[in-house]
């Protein structure tokens, strides 16, 4: 459903854009106030509203901050501050310094009527971002801003995608930001994640442009007789830009990390050799596989369990016949005695079957995403008809944390070393908005019955695993250990 909705919506945007948005009047800037470290201005709709997608927002606010010498922040938001912005408790914003704008490597200039702006390098005056070729559109369901590009631009980023590393610029090309499950990683389409940032490499240096907006969008690269351009077509939110001066790709990456934070430090054991596969349908297979690694003298640091371990693919359950708790705990204890790790999958889709305790507790606590009428928003995923936790609510966070602590309790549950949070791009198997989740799950046999009957006896390989006194693991702090994963 998500893929179909996204494709239909963006097709609608594209068709209407060509026919109607050219009538939009743009904006005029007024009350421009400059300070040592930035400026503010009011932006007012310059004529009759076009109201192509919802309503034109008549009054906007421009805020420009020279935050540090290599980073410029440009925010265009509605004056009433009612339009959605990414919460700062999710992505903390970098503090703005009070250093004079003259010390910045970047320079912001604006034209008041019709409003447009440029970002340039202060020393060379080279223009990096220029919005003068198109009028700004800021509506309740559509935001548009374009910038011109040099001849044959070298652009990178705008992930997540499997297209060429250097983005296609010799013809019209579009990058869609709309998270969805993308098995087999198809090309020229939207994938699991969205990172609306690009890096442009020029002869005189490299710079980066980040748009901090989580709404669905098309970023269109165009080539016409008038030159190259890049245009943001967004279905909502604000224009929250961060410009990074570089001047090389490494420095741009450092400046991006300085602005938004470094990634979480990975545990050292995660650098070792790991084994994960869908289809390991009982706990003995995991034991057999691990034993075979050591028999073959292959290092193995981490064992992963896919949704095979679940009872009809329900989170926080074990298949009582194929992954009984006592045997799964024995597997994990044996791994830990040998300094190996164990990771299990969770899907943030919770079966709505009656009698499923995790769902019952979450429903009672109001932990799930809601529809307009207040009922749980439902769809279809691996477990059949499902609901999704609302991770932005205290109820959702409390319920999710409690279920994890209970199921993975070291004393009574499965003592894992890590959790594999799969399907978290909001995947929904429903094909369209008219889908009845229960019926669609039934029609598609989701979830299916287990394909293999339980095994009543332990295999030779599994006995080998549970009786082994030696295991080959990633040799820490050694050159040989590193070349196992980085030949």
C-alpha positions in Angstrom: 0.0 0.0 0.0 2.8 2.4 0.9 4.6 2.0 -2.4 1.4 2.3 -4.4 0.3 5.4 -2.4 3.7 7.0 -2.8 3.8 6.4 -6.6 0.2 7.7 -7.1 0.8 10.7 -5.0 4.0 11.7 -6.7 2.5 11.1 -10.1 -0.4 13.4 -9.1 2.1 16.0 -8.0 4.0 15.8 -11.2 1.0 16.1 -13.5 -0.5 19.0 -11.5 2.8 20.7 -11.2 3.2 21.0 -15.0 -0.4 22.3 -15.3 -1.0 24.6 -12.4 1.7 25.5 -10.0 3.3 27.9 -12.5 0.4 30.2 -11.6 1.6 30.5 -8.0 2.8 34.0 -7.2 5.9 33.3 -5.0 6.7 35.5 -2.0 8.0 38.9 -1.2 10.5 39.6 1.7 10.1 42.4 4.1 11.3 43.5 7.5 14.8 42.1 6.8 16.8 42.4 10.1 20.5 41.6 10.0 22.6 40.8 13.0 26.3 39.9 13.4 25.5 36.2 13.1 22.5 36.1 10.7 19.3 37.6 9.6 15.5 37.3 9.8 12.8 38.3 7.4 9.1 38.1 6.9 7.9 36.4 3.7 4.4 37.2 2.4 2.6 35.6 -0.5 3.1 38.0 -3.5 -0.3 37.7 -5.1 -3.4 35.6 -5.4 -3.0 32.2 -3.9 -3.0 29.2 -6.2 -4.0 26.6 -3.6 -3.0 23.6 -5.8 -2.5 21.2 -2.9 -4.4 22.4 0.0 -3.9 26.1 0.9 -1.1 28.5 0.2 0.5 29.6 3.5 0.5 33.3 3.2 2.9 34.3 5.9 6.3 32.7 6.3 9.4 33.4 8.4 13.0 33.3 7.2 15.8 32.6 9.7 19.4 32.5 8.7 22.2 31.5 11.2 25.9 31.5 10.6 26.4 28.8 13.2 30.1 28.1 12.8 32.6 29.1 10.1 31.8 26.0 8.0 28.0 25.6 8.6 25.1 27.9 7.5 21.6 27.2 8.7 18.6 28.5 6.6 15.1 27.9 7.8 11.9 28.8 6.0 8.8 28.0 8.2 5.2 29.1 8.5 5.0 32.3 10.7 2.4 30.6 12.9 4.7 27.6 13.5 1.9 25.1 13.0 3.5 23.1 10.2 5.2 19.8 11.2 8.9 20.0 11.9 11.1 17.1 13.1 11.1 17.1 16.8 14.3 18.2 18.5 14.1 15.3 21.0 14.5 13.0 18.0 17.2 15.0 16.1 18.7 17.6 18.4 19.7 20.7 16.5 23.2 22.1 16.8 23.6 25.2 18.8 24.2 28.5 16.9 27.3 30.4 17.8 27.5 34.1 18.1 30.5 34.5 15.9 30.3 37.3 13.3 29.0 36.3 9.9 32.1 37.8 8.3 34.1 34.8 9.8 31.9 32.3 7.9 33.2 30.6 4.8 29.7 30.8 3.4 27.6 33.9 2.6 23.8 34.2 2.3 22.2 36.9 0.1 18.5 37.5 -0.7 16.4 39.3 -3.3 13.3 40.7 -1.7 10.8 40.7 -4.7 10.2 38.1 -5.9 11.9 36.4 -3.0 15.0 34.3 -3.9 18.3 33.6 -2.3 21.8 32.5 -2.9 24.5 30.7 -0.9 28.0 31.3 -2.0 31.6 30.9 -0.9 32.8 34.1 0.8 36.4 33.9 -0.5 35.8 33.1 -4.2 32.2 34.3 -4.5 31.3 31.1 -6.2 27.5 30.5 -6.0 26.6 27.1 -4.6 22.9 27.4 -4.2 20.7 29.7 -6.3 16.8 29.7 -6.1 16.2 32.6 -8.5 15.1 30.5 -11.4 11.8 29.4 -9.8 9.3 30.8 -7.3 9.0 29.4 -3.9 5.8 27.5 -3.3 4.7 26.8 0.3 1.3 25.1 0.7 -0.2 22.9 3.3 0.4 19.7 1.2 3.1 20.8 -1.2 6.4 22.7 -0.8 8.6 23.5 -3.8 12.1 25.0 -4.1 14.6 24.8 -6.9 18.3 25.6 -7.4 20.4 26.0 -10.5 23.4 23.8 -11.0 26.6 24.1 -13.0 27.2 22.3 -16.3 27.7 18.5 -15.8 27.4 18.7 -12.0 29.0 16.0 -9.9 26.3 15.1 -7.3 26.4 12.3 -4.7 24.0 11.2 -2.0 20.2 11.6 -1.8 20.0 8.0 -0.5 18.9 5.4 0.0 19.3 4.0 -3.5 21.2 1.5 -5.7 21.7 3.8 -8.6 25.0 5.1 -9.8 27.3 6.5 -7.1 27.6 9.7 -9.1 23.9 10.7 -9.6 22.6 10.8 -13.2 22.7 14.4 -14.5 22.9 14.1 -18.3 19.2 13.5 -18.4 16.1 14.1 -16.2 16.4 12.0 -13.1 14.3 11.7 -9.9 15.2 10.5 -6.4 12.1 9.6 -4.3 12.3 9.8 -0.5 9.6 7.5 0.8 10.7 4.7 3.0 9.4 1.2 2.0 10.4 -2.4 2.2 12.5 -3.1 -0.9 13.4 -6.8 -1.2 16.1 -7.6 -3.7 17.0 -3.9 -3.8 15.5 -2.8 -7.1 17.2 0.0 -8.9 15.8 3.4 -9.8 13.3 3.3 -7.0 12.9 4.3 -3.3 14.3 1.9 -0.8 14.3 1.4 3.0 15.6 4.8 4.2 15.7 8.4 3.2 18.7 10.8 3.6 17.8 14.1 1.8 21.4 15.3 1.6 23.6 15.7 -1.4 27.3 16.4 -1.8 28.4 18.4 -4.8 32.0 18.2 -6.0 33.4 21.0 -8.1 36.8 21.9 -9.4 37.2 24.5 -6.7 35.9 22.3 -3.8 33.2 20.2 -2.3 30.1 21.3 -0.3 27.1 19.6 1.2 23.4 20.5 1.4 21.1 18.8 3.9 17.3 19.3 4.0 16.0 18.3 7.4 12.5 17.3 6.4 11.0 13.8 6.9 8.0 14.2 4.6 7.8 12.2 1.3 9.5 14.1 -1.5 10.8 13.9 -5.0 14.2 15.5 -5.7 14.3 16.1 -9.4 17.5 16.6 -11.4 16.8 18.3 -14.7 18.7 19.2 -17.8 17.3 21.8 -20.2 18.5 24.3 -22.7 18.8 26.7 -19.8 21.1 24.4 -17.9 21.0 22.0 -15.0 18.8 22.3 -11.9 17.8 20.5 -8.8 14.2 20.8 -7.4 12.6 19.7 -4.1 9.0 18.6 -4.5 7.8 17.8 -0.9 4.3 16.9 0.4 4.7 18.9 3.6 6.9 20.2 6.3 9.3 23.2 6.3 12.5 24.1 4.4 15.2 23.5 7.0 18.6 23.6 5.2 22.1 23.1 6.5 24.9 24.0 4.2 28.4 22.6 4.8 31.4 24.4 3.3 33.8 21.5 3.0 36.0 22.1 1.1 36.5 18.3 0.5 34.2 15.3 0.9 35.9 14.2 4.2 35.4 17.7 5.7 31.7 17.7 4.6 31.1 14.4 6.3 32.8 15.7 9.5 30.7 18.9 9.4 27.5 16.8 8.9 28.4 14.6 11.9 29.2 17.7 14.0 25.8 19.2 13.2 23.6 16.1 13.8 25.7 13.8 15.9 27.9 10.8 15.4 26.5 7.4 14.8 26.3 5.0 17.8 29.5 3.2 18.6 29.3 -0.4 17.4 30.3 -3.2 19.8 33.7 -4.7 18.9 32.2 -8.2 18.5 30.0 -6.9 15.6 33.1 -6.7 13.5 33.5 -10.5 13.5 32.2 -13.1 11.2 28.4 -13.6 11.6 25.8 -15.9 10.3 22.1 -15.1 9.6 19.6 -16.8 7.3 15.9 -17.0 7.0 14.8 -20.7 7.0 16.6 -22.0 10.1 13.3 -23.6 11.2 14.3 -25.0 14.5 16.8 -24.5 17.3 18.7 -27.6 16.4 19.6 -26.1 13.0 21.2 -23.1 14.7 23.2 -25.5 16.8 24.2 -27.7 13.8 25.2 -24.6 11.8 27.4 -23.3 14.6 29.1 -26.7 15.1 29.8 -27.0 11.3 31.6 -23.6 11.4 34.0 -24.9 14.0 34.3 -28.3 12.3 35.4 -26.4 9.2 37.7 -24.2 11.2 35.9 -21.1 10.2 35.6 -18.3 12.8 32.1 -17.4 14.0 31.5 -14.5 16.3 27.7 -14.1 16.1 24.6 -16.3 15.4 21.4 -14.6 14.3 17.8 -15.9 14.5 15.3 -14.7 11.9 11.5 -14.9 12.4 11.6 -18.7 12.2 11.9 -18.8 16.0 8.5 -17.0 16.5 5.1 -18.7 17.0 3.3 -17.8 13.8 5.6 -14.9 13.4 4.4 -13.1 16.5 6.9 -10.9 18.3 7.8 -11.8 21.9 6.9 -15.5 21.3 8.8 -18.8 20.7 7.5 -21.6 18.6 6.9 -24.1 21.4 7.6 -27.2 19.2 10.6 -25.9 17.2 12.1 -23.3 19.6 11.1 -24.4 23.1 12.3 -21.9 25.7 14.5 -24.4 27.6 16.3 -25.4 24.4 16.7 -21.9 23.1 18.1 -20.8 26.5 20.5 -23.8 26.4 21.7 -22.7 22.9 22.3 -19.1 24.1 24.1 -20.3 27.3 26.3 -22.5 25.3 27.2 -19.7 22.9 28.0 -17.4 25.7 30.3 -19.9 27.4 32.3 -19.9 24.2 32.4 -16.1 23.9 30.0 -16.1 21.0 27.0 -13.8 20.7 23.3 -14.3 19.8 21.0 -11.8 18.1 17.2 -12.2 17.5 14.9 -10.4 15.1 11.9 -8.3 16.1 9.4 -6.8 13.6 7.6 -3.6 14.7 4.3 -5.1 13.6 2.1 -6.7 16.2 -0.5 -9.3 15.4 -4.0 -8.3 16.3 -5.1 -11.9 16.9 -7.4 -12.3 19.9 -5.7 -14.0 22.8 -2.2 -12.7 21.8 -1.0 -11.2 25.1 1.5 -8.7 23.8 -1.2 -7.1 21.6 -3.8 -7.1 24.4 -1.5 -5.3 26.7 -0.5 -2.8 24.1 -4.1 -2.1 23.0 -5.2 -1.6 26.6 -2.3 0.9 27.2 -3.0 2.8 23.9 0.4 1.9 22.5 -0.4 1.7 18.8 -0.8 4.1 16.0 -4.4 5.4 15.6 -6.7 6.2 12.8 -8.9 9.3 12.8 -11.7 7.5 14.7 -9.3 6.4 17.4 -9.1 2.7 16.5 -5.7 1.0 16.1 -4.3 1.6 12.6 -4.0 -1.9 11.0 -2.4 -3.5 8.0 -0.8 -6.7 7.0 2.8 -7.9 7.6 4.5 -11.2 8.4 2.2 -12.0 11.4 -1.0 -11.4 9.4 -3.3 -8.6 10.4 -1.1 -6.2 12.5 -0.9 -2.9 14.3 2.2 -0.8 14.7 3.5 0.8 18.0 3.5 4.5 18.2 7.1 5.1 19.2 6.5 8.9 19.6 4.0 8.3 22.5 4.9 7.6 26.1 2.4 4.7 26.0 4.1 3.1 22.9 7.6 3.5 24.4 6.6 2.1 27.8 4.8 -0.9 26.3 7.6 -1.7 23.8 10.3 -1.4 26.5 8.3 -3.6 28.9 7.8 -6.3 26.3 11.5 -6.4 25.4 12.5 -6.5 29.0 10.2 -9.4 29.8 10.9 -11.6 26.7 14.6 -11.1 26.8 15.0 -11.3 30.5 18.4 -13.0 31.2 16.9 -15.1 34.0 13.6 -16.2 32.6 13.7 -15.4 28.9 16.2 -15.4 26.0 19.4 -13.7 27.0 20.3 -12.0 23.7 23.3 -9.8 23.0 21.5 -7.7 20.3 18.1 -7.2 18.7 17.5 -7.0 15.0 14.8 -4.4 14.4 13.6 -5.4 11.0 10.7 -4.1 8.9 11.0 -0.7 10.6 10.5 1.3 7.4 6.7 1.1 8.0 6.2 -1.9 5.6 2.5 -2.8 4.9 1.6 -5.7 2.6 -1.9 -4.2 1.9 -2.0 -3.3 -1.8 -4.2 -0.2 -1.4 -6.3 1.9 1.0 -9.4 -0.2 0.6 -7.6 -3.3 2.0 -9.3 -5.3 4.7 -6.3 -6.6 6.7 -8.0 -9.8 8.0 -9.2 -10.8 4.6 -6.0 -9.9 2.8 -4.0 -11.9 5.4 -6.4 -14.9 4.8 -6.2 -14.6 1.0 -2.4 -14.5 1.0 -2.0 -17.2 3.7 -0.2 -14.9 6.0 1.2 -16.2 8.2 1.6 -19.7 6.7 1.7 -22.9 8.7 5.2 -24.1 9.5 6.6 -26.0 6.5 8.5 -28.6 8.6 7.2 -30.8 11.4 8.9 -30.7 14.7 11.9 -33.0 15.2 11.6 -35.3 18.1 15.3 -36.2 18.3 18.4 -34.1 18.4 20.7 -34.5 15.4 24.3 -35.7 15.5 25.5 -32.2 14.5 23.5 -30.6 17.3 24.9 -33.0 19.8 28.4 -32.1 18.6 27.6 -28.4 19.2 26.3 -28.9 22.8 29.3 -31.2 23.7 32.1 -29.2 22.0 34.8 -27.8 24.3 36.5 -25.7 21.6 35.0 -23.2 19.2 36.7 -20.9 16.6 35.8 -17.3 17.2 37.1 -14.0 15.8 40.7 -13.6 17.0 40.6 -10.2 18.7 43.4 -7.7 18.3 45.1 -9.7 15.5 45.9 -9.0 11.9 44.6 -12.4 10.9 41.3 -11.5 12.6 40.9 -8.3 10.7 41.6 -9.8 7.3 38.8 -12.3 7.8 36.3 -9.4 7.2 38.5 -6.9 5.4 40.5 -8.9 2.9 
